[in-house]
Amino acid sequence: MAELRTEEEQVEAIKHWFKQNGLSLVAGIAIAGAGVLGWNAWQDYQVSQAEAASMRYQQLLDLAGRDTLDEANLTRALGLVDEINEEHGDTLYADLALLLEARLSVRSEDMAAARIALADIVDTSEHDYLRDVARLRLARLLIAEGEPEAALSQLDSDIADSLSPQQANIRGDAYMALDQIEDARDAWQEAMALSDTHEQPLYGVQLKLDNIGAEDTGL
C-alpha cells in the first residue's frame, strides 16, 4: 500500500481486495456471530443444568436430613443420587450426592453400598477436597468393618492440610484395631498437635490417649 500515491488508487485497491476476500470476510463475520450466539446458548444451557442439579441436590438434602427415612423416601433419595450422577456427573453435586448416598447406606446398614459410593469418589472425583473427605470416611468404614490394614492403605495418600488432624486420628484408630498401641499413641499425639496447629478441636482424642495411659499403668 506504500506504493499507492493517490486516494483513487487506494480505493481501487480496497475494492480489488474486497472482491477477492469479501465472501470469506462475510463468512467469517457470520461464523463469528454464530460463535457468539452458540457460546451464549451454551452458557444458558450450563446455567440451566446447574440449576437443575442444585434443585435435585436440595431435594436429596431434605430427604437425608430427616430423623427417620421410610423405604419409599430412601428409594426416592437413592434415585436422586442416580439422577444427579447420570445427568450432572461432571459437577460438584455428583460427588456430594455420593457422599450422602454413603451416609444413607450406613443408616440403612448397607455397608457394601456405602463402600462402593465412597470408593467411587476416591477413584474418579476431580475435586481434591471431596476426594480426601471420601477417603477418610472410607477408612473409618473399613475400620468398623474389621479391615484396619485396608484403612491404613487409604490413609497413606497425601491429603488436604485442613484434613490432616482427622487423618492422623483415624490412623490411630486403625493402629489400635491392630493392637499396635505405640503406633496408635504416636498417631493420636500427632492428631492433637495438628489440631492445635489448624485450630480444629478433635473431640475424644485426648480420652483415647488417657485410656492408653491407664492401661499402661494397670489402672
C-alpha positions as CSV (number, residue, x, y, z in Angstrom):
1,M,0.0,0.0,0.0
2,A,3.0,2.3,0.4
3,E,3.3,2.4,-3.4
4,L,-0.3,3.8,-3.8
5,R,0.0,7.6,-4.1
6,T,-3.5,8.7,-4.8
7,E,-6.8,8.3,-3.0
8,E,-8.3,6.7,-6.1
9,E,-5.6,4.1,-6.2
10,Q,-6.2,3.3,-2.5
11,V,-10.0,3.0,-3.2
12,E,-9.4,0.7,-6.2
13,A,-7.0,-1.4,-4.1
14,I,-9.7,-1.8,-1.4
15,K,-12.3,-2.7,-4.0
16,H,-10.0,-5.3,-5.5
17,W,-9.1,-6.8,-2.1
18,F,-12.8,-6.9,-1.1
19,K,-13.7,-8.6,-4.5
20,Q,-11.1,-11.3,-3.7
21,N,-11.8,-11.6,0.0
22,G,-15.2,-10.2,0.6
23,L,-17.0,-13.6,0.6
24,S,-14.6,-15.1,3.1
25,L,-14.9,-11.9,5.2
26,V,-18.7,-12.1,5.3
27,A,-18.5,-15.8,6.1
28,G,-16.0,-15.0,8.9
29,I,-18.3,-12.4,10.3
30,A,-21.2,-14.8,10.1
31,I,-19.2,-17.6,11.7
32,A,-18.1,-15.2,14.5
33,G,-21.7,-14.2,15.0
34,A,-22.8,-17.8,15.2
35,G,-20.0,-18.5,17.6
36,V,-21.2,-15.7,19.9
37,L,-24.8,-17.0,19.7
38,G,-23.6,-20.5,20.2
39,W,-21.5,-19.5,23.2
40,N,-24.4,-17.7,24.8
41,A,-26.6,-20.7,24.2
42,W,-24.0,-22.9,25.8
43,Q,-23.8,-20.6,28.8
44,D,-27.5,-20.6,29.2
45,Y,-27.5,-24.4,29.0
46,Q,-24.8,-24.7,31.6
47,V,-26.8,-22.4,33.9
48,S,-30.0,-24.4,33.5
49,Q,-28.1,-27.6,34.1
50,A,-26.5,-26.2,37.3
51,E,-29.9,-25.1,38.5
52,A,-31.4,-28.5,37.8
53,A,-28.5,-30.2,39.6
54,S,-28.9,-27.8,42.6
55,M,-32.6,-28.4,42.8
56,R,-32.2,-32.2,42.8
57,Y,-29.4,-32.0,45.4
58,Q,-31.5,-29.8,47.6
59,Q,-34.3,-32.4,47.4
60,L,-31.7,-35.1,48.4
61,L,-30.5,-33.0,51.3
62,D,-34.1,-32.6,52.6
63,L,-34.6,-36.4,52.5
64,A,-31.2,-37.2,54.0
65,G,-31.7,-34.7,56.8
66,R,-34.8,-36.4,58.2
67,D,-34.6,-38.1,61.5
68,T,-36.3,-41.2,60.1
69,L,-36.4,-42.3,56.5
70,D,-39.0,-44.9,55.4
71,E,-38.4,-47.3,52.5
72,A,-40.2,-45.1,50.0
73,N,-38.2,-42.0,50.8
74,L,-35.0,-43.9,50.9
75,T,-35.7,-45.2,47.4
76,R,-36.5,-41.7,46.3
77,A,-33.3,-40.4,47.8
78,L,-31.1,-43.1,46.1
79,G,-33.0,-42.4,42.9
80,L,-32.0,-38.7,43.1
81,V,-28.4,-39.8,43.6
82,D,-28.6,-41.8,40.4
83,E,-30.2,-38.9,38.5
84,I,-27.6,-36.4,39.7
85,N,-24.8,-38.7,38.6
86,E,-26.3,-39.6,35.3
87,E,-27.3,-36.1,34.2
88,H,-24.8,-33.9,36.1
89,G,-21.9,-36.3,36.6
90,D,-19.3,-33.6,35.8
91,T,-20.5,-31.3,38.6
92,L,-19.6,-31.0,42.2
93,Y,-23.2,-32.1,43.1
94,A,-22.4,-35.6,41.8
95,D,-19.7,-36.1,44.4
96,L,-21.8,-34.5,47.1
97,A,-24.7,-36.8,46.2
98,L,-22.4,-39.9,46.5
99,L,-21.3,-38.7,50.0
100,L,-24.9,-38.6,51.0
101,E,-25.6,-42.0,49.5
102,A,-22.8,-43.4,51.6
103,R,-24.3,-41.8,54.7
104,L,-27.8,-43.1,53.9
105,S,-26.4,-46.6,53.2
106,V,-24.8,-46.7,56.6
107,R,-28.0,-45.6,58.2
108,S,-29.8,-48.5,56.5
109,E,-26.9,-50.8,57.4
110,D,-25.9,-51.4,53.8
111,M,-22.2,-51.1,54.3
112,A,-21.3,-52.6,50.9
113,A,-23.3,-49.8,49.1
114,A,-21.6,-47.2,51.3
115,R,-18.2,-48.5,50.4
116,I,-19.0,-48.5,46.7
117,A,-20.2,-44.9,46.9
118,L,-17.1,-43.7,48.8
119,A,-14.7,-45.7,46.6
120,D,-16.3,-44.2,43.5
121,I,-15.5,-40.7,44.7
122,V,-11.9,-41.7,45.7
123,D,-11.3,-43.3,42.3
124,T,-13.0,-40.8,40.0
125,S,-13.5,-37.4,41.6
126,E,-11.8,-34.4,40.1
127,H,-12.5,-32.4,43.3
128,D,-9.5,-32.9,45.5
129,Y,-11.0,-31.9,48.8
130,L,-14.1,-34.1,48.4
131,R,-12.0,-37.0,47.3
132,D,-10.0,-36.6,50.5
133,V,-13.2,-36.4,52.6
134,A,-14.4,-39.6,51.0
135,R,-11.1,-41.3,51.6
136,L,-11.3,-40.5,55.3
137,R,-14.9,-41.7,55.6
138,L,-14.0,-44.9,53.7
139,A,-11.1,-45.5,56.1
140,R,-13.4,-45.1,59.1
141,L,-15.9,-47.6,57.5
142,L,-13.1,-50.1,56.8
143,I,-12.0,-50.0,60.5
144,A,-15.6,-50.5,61.6
145,E,-15.8,-53.5,59.2
146,G,-12.7,-55.1,60.7
147,E,-10.3,-54.1,57.9
148,P,-7.8,-51.8,59.6
149,E,-5.0,-52.7,57.2
150,A,-7.1,-51.6,54.2
151,A,-7.9,-48.4,56.1
152,L,-4.2,-47.7,56.6
153,S,-3.7,-48.1,52.9
154,Q,-6.3,-45.4,52.2
155,L,-4.7,-43.1,54.8
156,D,-1.2,-43.4,53.1
157,S,-2.2,-40.9,50.4
158,D,-1.5,-37.2,50.6
159,I,-4.4,-35.2,51.9
160,A,-5.5,-31.6,52.3
161,D,-3.7,-29.9,55.2
162,S,-7.0,-29.0,56.8
163,L,-8.0,-32.6,57.0
164,S,-4.6,-33.8,58.4
165,P,-5.8,-33.9,62.0
166,Q,-8.6,-36.2,61.1
167,Q,-6.3,-38.3,59.0
168,A,-3.9,-38.8,62.0
169,N,-6.8,-39.5,64.3
170,I,-8.2,-42.2,62.1
171,R,-4.8,-43.7,61.6
172,G,-4.5,-44.0,65.3
173,D,-7.9,-45.8,65.3
174,A,-6.6,-48.3,62.7
175,Y,-3.4,-49.0,64.7
176,M,-5.5,-49.5,67.8
177,A,-7.6,-52.0,66.0
178,L,-4.4,-53.9,65.1
179,D,-3.3,-53.7,68.8
180,Q,-0.3,-51.6,67.8
181,I,-0.5,-49.4,70.9
182,E,2.6,-47.3,70.4
183,D,1.8,-46.5,66.8
184,A,-1.7,-45.6,67.9
185,R,-0.4,-43.3,70.6
186,D,2.0,-41.6,68.1
187,A,-0.8,-41.1,65.6
188,W,-3.2,-39.6,68.2
189,Q,-0.5,-37.3,69.6
190,E,0.2,-36.2,66.1
191,A,-3.5,-35.6,65.6
192,M,-3.6,-33.4,68.8
193,A,-0.6,-31.4,67.6
194,L,-2.1,-30.9,64.1
195,S,-5.4,-30.0,65.8
196,D,-3.7,-27.1,67.6
197,T,-1.9,-26.0,64.5
198,H,-5.0,-25.8,62.4
199,E,-7.2,-24.7,65.4
200,Q,-9.6,-27.6,64.8
201,P,-10.7,-29.2,68.1
202,L,-10.7,-33.0,67.9
203,Y,-13.1,-34.4,70.5
204,G,-12.3,-37.7,72.0
205,V,-8.7,-38.0,71.1
206,Q,-7.3,-37.0,74.5
207,L,-9.6,-39.6,76.0
208,K,-8.1,-42.2,73.8
209,L,-4.6,-41.2,74.9
210,D,-5.7,-41.2,78.5
211,N,-7.1,-44.7,78.1
212,I,-3.8,-45.9,76.8
213,G,-2.0,-44.4,79.7
214,A,-4.4,-46.1,82.2
215,E,-3.8,-49.4,80.5
216,D,0.0,-48.9,80.7
217,T,-0.2,-48.2,84.5
218,G,-2.5,-51.1,85.2
219,L,-5.3,-48.8,86.5
